[in-house]
Amino acid sequence: MQNAVTMSALPESQFAALVDALSADPARRDQLTELLREDHALYDERGAATIVRMRGWVLVALARAELSDTALVFVLEELDTGVDAYLVAAAARALRSYPRPDATLAPFAMRALGNIRYRDEPISFDAYGEYAVAATATSPVRELLATLAWLGPHAQAVQPELEALRAPAGGFSRKLRIDLDRALQAIRGPAHPPEAGTASCCGALPEGLKSASFLPSDTRRSAGSIEAIALEDHQGERTTFGEFFKGQPTIIVFFYTRCDNPLKCSLTVTKLARAQGLLEAQGLTSLIRTAAITYDPAFDLPERLRVYGQDRGVRLDAHHRILRVVDDNEALRRHFELGVNFIESLVNRHRIEVYILDAEGRIAASFERLHWDEQQVVSCAFEKLQETVGTSGI
């Protein structure tokens, strides 16, 4: 395995050749999924546009193979939160290599269509970094419509939304309406009974694809190594990790104010405010803490953090803070195994991540990549409260 310095300096042409080699070897295809992890050394100190090309090419390679459950969550993440035309199109194409069309996949394709339809642009998958020409062009909208057609009757739950796009107000060109009609025709086809062992239209994601993971008490890692890390809140008040995060359960989200994807940091902090509202409605405001911690502590100074939170309705007080690390941000990053990478101090790629800490400051649960449900997060935090005080029922 190459070291981090060598990997971060790998020319894009060699990276593309590596991806092609992995996709051509069935025994090594699992390594493609590893290349989609945001904290991979290959992405260190690269610009955002470069990372789009690199990750997009990995998704294109996955489209040439059978998509595994492990890789599927990365594809769904891009459909759930992606705003880049190349990445969304590549994810839509990769999804069609999943061996089992499933009704739980349709909402992801439909949400992606709603998010990207006004950002549609021609792209090409013929070669790494190649610009689209008339003969090779596709687009994220075309790829998403092809994916909905692939889902066929499994996408019947989103048919009304898709039908609405057929109207003149839908804004689709005549050429795109041909693809739209093809998708609708496939969806209107005869429904197929669910195969044994597959999810129903009303089920959750296929097993192993949920965004949440939970740790039993006896496997939670101590926070002792980071207890002394100094933090500064939105008011400029100093504390340490141990002082703030021990004694009560806490809901933590990670974000940064310079994030230009409205479906990631801005929405994450807005959802934290909604979770705070649920805590208040259930009388838990003083029993369960919340915190938002920036990935970008050098830029996100207290006043900027305060304004960002207030603009999104976040409750800010002694129990509910927006924080930045004063020193040793790398130690915090290692402890949480954060899915983030940087070019110098600026974030170049990150995932959605929410953590529930127990009263000892240990990670008890995490919600990663896919959009999280506020009530589920609050309920999980309440379970950690029950571990401490033995209460029953919300």
C-alpha atoms as one frame of an Amber mdcrd trajectory, in Angstrom:
protein
   0.000   0.000   0.000   1.383   3.402  -0.930   1.845   5.881   1.894  -0.417
   8.937   2.245   2.110  11.381   0.768   2.588   9.234  -2.338  -1.134   8.670
  -2.783  -2.046  12.353  -2.466   0.515  13.142  -5.167  -0.731  10.443  -7.565
  -1.457  12.037 -10.965  -5.061  11.860 -12.088  -4.120   9.791 -15.126  -2.619
   7.131 -12.852  -5.634   7.299 -10.562  -7.926   6.675 -13.551  -5.750   3.735
 -14.613  -5.925   2.328 -11.069  -9.731   2.556 -11.065  -9.937   0.884 -14.467
  -7.678  -1.932 -13.294  -9.732  -2.504 -10.141 -13.003  -2.577 -12.070 -11.576
  -5.108 -14.544 -10.581  -7.540 -11.764 -13.568  -9.108  -9.945 -11.342 -10.079
  -7.028 -10.366  -6.437  -6.424 -13.631  -4.603  -7.052 -14.298  -4.147  -3.345
 -11.331  -1.774  -3.346 -13.353   0.613  -5.511 -15.707   1.204  -2.605 -12.772
   2.143  -0.372 -11.883   4.872  -2.888 -15.225   6.559  -2.164 -14.380   7.261
   1.477 -13.951  10.988   1.974 -10.965  10.621   4.290  -8.999   8.478   1.826
  -5.419   9.715   1.448  -5.910  10.001  -2.326  -8.052  13.095  -1.743  -5.640
  14.944   0.560  -4.821  18.461  -0.668  -6.810  18.199  -3.895  -9.305  20.776
  -5.115 -13.039  20.131  -5.164 -13.216  19.923  -8.977 -10.483  17.280  -9.006
 -12.302  15.226  -6.401 -15.493  15.383  -8.476 -13.626  13.876 -11.433 -11.988
  11.216  -9.270 -15.075  10.115  -7.347 -17.177  10.293 -10.492 -14.834   7.913
 -12.271 -15.099   5.446  -9.400 -18.900   5.575  -9.674 -18.641   5.023 -13.442
 -16.461   1.981 -12.743 -19.039   0.644 -10.293 -21.656   0.991 -13.026 -19.672
  -1.509 -15.089 -19.884  -4.164 -12.362 -22.566  -5.539 -10.073 -23.141  -2.971
  -7.336 -22.731  -4.442  -3.850 -24.695  -3.465  -0.750 -21.519  -1.895   0.644
 -21.125   0.331  -2.396 -24.844   1.040  -2.683 -24.911   3.366   0.315 -22.327
   5.636  -1.366 -24.448   5.751  -4.517 -27.591   6.559  -2.540 -25.692   9.248
  -0.645 -24.839  11.008  -3.899 -28.463  10.844  -5.020 -29.656  12.043  -1.608
 -27.316  15.017  -1.212 -25.479  15.556  -4.498 -25.642  18.812  -6.423 -22.866
  18.199  -8.965 -24.159  17.101 -12.378 -21.315  14.667 -13.089 -21.502  12.883
  -9.734 -25.297  12.622  -9.727 -25.329  11.249 -13.266 -22.607   8.730 -12.425
 -24.482   7.640  -9.297 -27.722   7.210 -11.258 -25.922   5.020 -13.776 -24.199
   3.016 -11.024 -27.532   2.332  -9.312 -28.729   0.471 -12.395 -25.993  -2.118
 -11.822 -27.568  -3.089  -8.486 -28.845  -6.659  -8.930 -32.306  -6.118  -7.385
 -34.589  -3.243  -8.412 -36.302  -2.265  -5.183 -39.094   0.150  -4.293 -36.981
   1.684  -1.529 -34.561   3.008  -4.169 -37.152   5.016  -6.116 -37.416   7.977
  -3.672 -33.651   8.506  -3.923 -33.818   8.764  -7.710 -36.838  11.053  -7.508
 -35.244  13.359  -4.921 -32.122  13.550  -7.030 -34.237  14.483 -10.051 -35.861
  17.299  -8.086 -32.512  18.541  -6.817 -30.632  18.442 -10.126 -33.226  19.237
 -12.799 -32.306  22.932 -12.915 -28.586  22.094 -12.869 -28.788  19.686 -15.797
 -25.871  19.790 -18.221 -24.288  17.524 -20.850 -21.597  15.174 -19.593 -19.610
  12.237 -20.930 -18.500   8.965 -19.380 -16.433   7.787 -22.366 -13.080   8.650
 -20.807 -11.723  10.185 -17.619 -12.207  13.950 -17.546 -13.622  14.045 -21.067
 -15.938  16.873 -22.100 -19.261  15.962 -23.660 -19.870  16.265 -27.370 -23.088
  15.555 -29.223 -22.143  11.942 -29.918 -21.210  11.080 -26.322 -23.399  13.357
 -24.228 -25.741  12.260 -21.522 -26.928  14.296 -18.514 -27.953  13.731 -14.906
 -31.651  14.113 -15.748 -31.406  11.574 -18.567 -29.525   9.134 -16.337 -32.070
   9.513 -13.539 -34.977   8.965 -15.904 -33.226   5.848 -17.224 -32.855   4.652
 -13.630 -36.560   5.196 -12.936 -37.331   3.250 -16.112 -35.038   0.470 -14.844
 -36.996   0.401 -11.576 -40.212   0.115 -13.587 -43.256  -0.805 -11.448 -41.028
  -0.673  -8.353 -41.160   3.123  -8.779 -44.947   3.408  -8.714 -44.848   5.340
  -5.416 -43.143   8.272  -7.176 -45.267   8.077 -10.337 -47.480  11.081  -9.393
 -44.421  13.297  -8.938 -43.057  12.127 -12.260 -46.407  12.652 -13.999 -46.417
  16.261 -12.772 -43.145  16.877 -14.633 -44.897  15.921 -17.889 -46.938  19.139
 -17.752 -45.583  22.250 -19.525 -44.759  23.738 -16.134 -42.375  20.845 -15.588
 -39.818  22.651 -17.697 -38.610  19.587 -19.599 -37.444  19.992 -23.184 -39.072
  17.966 -25.958 -36.036  15.665 -26.047 -36.145  15.047 -22.300 -39.893  14.391
 -22.444 -39.117  11.373 -24.627 -36.999   9.967 -21.779 -39.668  10.963 -19.279
 -42.395   9.181 -21.244 -40.205   6.092 -21.497 -39.782   6.055 -17.704 -43.514
   6.541 -17.127 -44.382   3.764 -19.552 -42.059   1.381 -17.692 -43.477   2.383
 -14.299 -47.060   1.901 -15.482 -46.247  -1.674 -16.508 -47.674  -4.647 -14.638
 -46.587  -4.736 -11.017 -44.260  -7.551 -10.037 -44.842  -9.375  -6.728 -41.937
  -8.862  -4.350 -39.396 -11.656  -4.376 -38.822 -13.608  -1.193 -36.463 -11.771
   1.111 -36.762  -8.396  -0.613 -38.165  -5.218   0.875 -41.738  -4.182   0.188
 -42.823  -0.782  -1.073 -43.494   0.278   2.490 -40.297  -1.170   3.975 -37.010
   0.376   4.895 -33.788   0.239   2.947 -32.433  -3.216   2.156 -30.605  -4.671
   5.158 -27.165  -3.169   5.717 -27.981   0.098   3.949 -29.389   2.095   6.830
 -27.484   5.251   7.699 -27.555   4.565  11.453 -25.269   2.343  13.505 -25.574
   1.675  17.235 -22.987   0.538  19.750 -23.842  -1.465  22.884 -22.459  -0.087
  26.117 -19.644  -2.607  26.457 -18.133  -1.762  23.044 -18.101   2.036  23.276
 -14.662   3.621  23.095 -13.549   5.882  25.942 -13.302   9.607  25.239 -10.332
   9.881  27.587  -7.859  10.717  24.822  -9.754  13.888  23.864 -11.215  15.012
  27.191  -8.665  17.842  27.507  -9.192  19.235  24.004 -10.068  22.935  24.274
 -13.285  24.133  22.642 -14.718  27.612  22.102 -18.436  28.209  21.684 -20.549
  30.708  19.751 -20.175  33.238  22.595 -16.403  32.921  22.769 -16.570  30.965
  26.043 -13.972  28.231  26.544 -14.575  24.702  27.756 -13.046  21.273  27.208
 -14.495  18.208  25.587 -14.726  16.441  28.936 -16.353  19.387  30.709 -19.126
  19.805  28.168 -19.778  16.303  26.900 -19.690  14.260  30.098 -22.620  13.997
  32.503 -25.519  13.906  30.023 -26.216  12.392  26.599 -25.499  14.687  23.657
 -26.560  14.953  20.034 -23.603  16.191  17.932 -23.619  17.236  14.292 -20.613
  18.281  12.215 -20.706  21.096   9.646 -18.837  24.160   8.411 -20.150  27.572
   7.395 -18.393  27.728   4.002 -20.171  24.583   2.757 -21.763  25.362  -0.626
 -24.054  22.315  -0.709 -27.434  23.336   0.774 -28.338  19.650   1.224 -25.466
  19.049   3.620 -24.284  21.535   6.270 -27.062  24.111   6.086 -29.750  21.422
   6.154 -27.915  19.499   8.889 -27.885  22.526  11.198 -31.530  23.278  10.345
 -32.435  19.687  11.223 -30.543  20.049  14.502 -32.833  22.990  15.302 -35.843
  20.766  14.567 -34.420  18.078  16.867 -34.067  20.724  19.567 -37.743  21.522
  19.065 -38.597  17.870  19.667 -36.490  17.861  22.816 -38.323  20.947  24.052
 -41.743  19.451  23.288 -40.817  16.354  25.293 -39.352  18.243  28.260 -35.805
  17.081  27.540 -34.075  20.379  26.806 -32.081  20.400  30.037 -31.496  16.626
  30.081 -30.037  16.062  26.613 -27.440  18.447  25.237 -26.895  19.329  21.591
 -23.801  20.591  19.816 -22.719  21.501  16.320 -18.955  21.307  15.780 -17.293
  22.941  12.790 -14.838  21.128  10.538 -13.239  24.528   9.838 -12.200  26.035
  13.199  -9.676  28.516  11.824 -12.351  30.267   9.739 -15.469  29.631  11.819
 -14.882  32.032  14.693 -17.525  32.548  17.433 -19.472  35.376  15.797 -19.707
  33.500  12.508 -20.885  30.371  14.329 -23.497  32.317  16.281 -24.974  34.002
  13.202 -24.987  30.748  11.216 -26.877  28.970  13.973 -29.345  31.759  14.632
 -30.141  32.042  10.911 -31.200  28.380  10.987 -33.237  28.557  14.174 -30.784
  26.802  16.492 -31.317  27.176  20.228 -28.120  28.557  21.791 -27.483  28.434
  25.526 -25.303  26.665  28.090 -26.702  23.228  27.158 -26.889  23.809  23.407
 -23.784  25.192  21.725 -22.022  25.617  18.422 -18.335  24.869  18.898 -14.932
  25.056  17.307 -11.772  23.263  18.391  -9.163  25.695  19.698  -6.312  23.226
  19.299  -5.721  19.639  18.120  -8.557  19.422  15.617  -6.789  16.379  14.163
  -7.218  14.450  17.434 -10.966  15.108  17.384 -11.118  14.078  13.745  -9.332
  10.794  14.503 -11.514  10.034  17.515 -14.765  10.389  15.573 -13.226   8.971
  12.381 -14.782  11.888  10.554 -15.567  11.515   6.870 -13.883  14.733   5.800
 -10.859  15.793   3.785  -9.067  19.080   3.231  -7.014  21.191   0.878  -4.912
  23.110   3.368  -7.512  24.210   5.949 -10.509  24.224   3.587 -12.821  21.244
   3.423 -12.825  19.679  -0.036 -15.280  16.838   0.653 -17.315  15.592   3.613
 -20.231  13.360   4.437 -23.280  13.973   6.632 -22.544  12.791  10.162 -24.461
  12.896  13.426 -23.366  11.246  16.666 -25.104  10.382  19.924 -22.812  10.427
  22.949 -23.726   8.706  26.194 -23.293  10.365  29.594 -19.632   9.324  29.665
 -18.937  11.130  26.396 -18.573   7.885  24.454 -19.967   7.447  20.952 -23.127
   5.362  21.349 -24.637   5.764  17.875 -23.935   7.431  14.562 -26.034   8.509
  11.577 -23.933   8.893   8.449 -24.210   9.772   4.753 -27.966   9.640   4.246
 -30.388  12.237   5.561 -31.380  11.399   9.125 -34.743  11.480  10.821 -34.905
  13.971  13.693 -37.310  11.885  15.771 -35.126   8.791  15.433 -32.094  10.757
  16.595 -33.972  12.216  19.582 -35.353   8.787  20.501 -31.857   7.342  20.382
 -30.545  10.113  22.648 -33.406   9.460  25.042 -32.427   5.784  25.244 -28.969
   6.912  26.377 -30.638   9.125  28.983 -32.560   6.099  30.272 -29.273   4.279
  30.698 -28.213   7.065  33.071 -31.312   8.041  35.031 -33.626   5.069  34.537
 -36.598   7.091  33.263 -39.323   5.390  31.250 -41.326   6.633  28.282 -41.053
   9.957  26.534
